[in-house]
Amino acid sequence: MSKIILNICLLILASFNLISGQPVNSLVQKGIQFPGRQLDLGNASLMRLKLETPFHKSFNPLERDINYTAFAGIGAITLASGIAIHFYQANAWWREQSSKFRIINDWKYALWLDKLGHFYGTTLLYHAFNSSLEGANVEPENIALYSAIGAFAFQMYVEIEDGFGKNWGFSPGDASFDLMGALFSLGQYYYPVLKNFQPRLSYYPSKDFREGKRPDKGNIIDDYAGQKYWMAFRMKNLLPENIAKYWPSFLMLSVGMGIKNWDGFGGGQQELYLAFDLDAEELPLHGSFWEFVKNTLNYIHFPMPGVRITPNTAFFGLVY
C-alpha cells in the first residue's frame, strides 16, 4: 500500500510543479527557431546549442536551473514512504516473533500475475519519479537515470523488508521483474522505439474481495483475481506503412493477462486477453501539465471491446 501512496504523492508533487509554470521542455515543445538554425524536439535532450554573446561568453538556451525545493520534496516523500513501510511491516510481522532474512521462490504464488505487477509497479514508480524530477527542472538524461535507480531502489527496499517477514521472504522473481521494469523504462529514453509499448493496468474488485471472503488479503494490491496487466502497442507506428496509413493513431492494441478462481496459494487459471485500447497522448491537450496528465492516463487500460483467448474463447463488448 505504501508504494501506491508514494506514487500518488510523487504524481501530485509533479503536477503541482508543472502547474506552477516551471520551464519544463518549454523551449522544445515543437522546436525552436533561432537565426539560421532549427532545434528538433527529438534531439533536444542531447543537443547543446551555444550562441556567442557580444562579450564572447558561451550561452546555452537550454540550460536548466534546478528547483531545489521541489527536489527536496521528492526526497522527503520517498524517505517518508520508506519509513512508513518499515513501521507497517515491523508492526505487522515482527511485533510478536522476529524472523531471520530468508529467500523464497514464489513463482507460482499468483500464477505469475504478481510478477507482472512488480514490472508494472516499477514502471509506474519510474513515471512518478520522472515527472517529479522533470518538474524540478533536472537535466533530461539525469532524470531518466535517477528515475530508474530510484524506482528500482525503492522496490528493492520493500523486497528486502519482505525477506524478514515471518510469513514472507525475499523473492528473486519479484526482484527480477522489478529490475526489468526499471531497465525497460530507462530503455524507452535511450531507444524511443520502445515507447510504442506501454504497460497498463485495469482493476475491478474480485467477488471474494467484495464479499470479504479473504480477510488475509485485505487490500487491492493482493486482490490478484481482480487485476489485469496489459501491454499496449502503438500499431500506427509498428505496422507496415501501407497498412499503418489506414490505422487510427488514437487506437492501440493491448495484450492482457488476468487470473480466475485464484485460491491464494498458486491454484487457479490464467486468462489471456486481446483488446483495443486508447492512446491518451492523442488528446488535443497541450502544455507540460496536460502532457503529464496524458502520460499518466496511459498507465490505465481503458474499457474497450476485446476477446478472451484462454482458457476458453469469449468475446466482450468491453474488457476491463
Secondary structure, DSSP 8 states (H G I E B T S, - for coil): -HHHHHHHHHHHHHHHHHHTT--SSTTSSS-EEETTEEE-GGGTTT----EE-TT--EE-TT-----HHHHHHHHHHHHHHHHHHHHHHIIIIISS------B---TTTTTTHHHHHHHHHHHHHHHHHHHHHHHTT--HHHHHHHHHHHHHHHHHHHHHHHTT-TT--B-HHHHHHHHHHHHHHHHHHH-GGGGGEEEEEEE---HHHHTT--TTS-SGGG-GGGEEEEEEE-HHHHS-HHHHTTS-TTEEEEEEEEEES--SSS-SEEEEEEEEEE-GGGSS--SHHHHHHHHHHTTB---EEEEEEESS-EEEEEE-
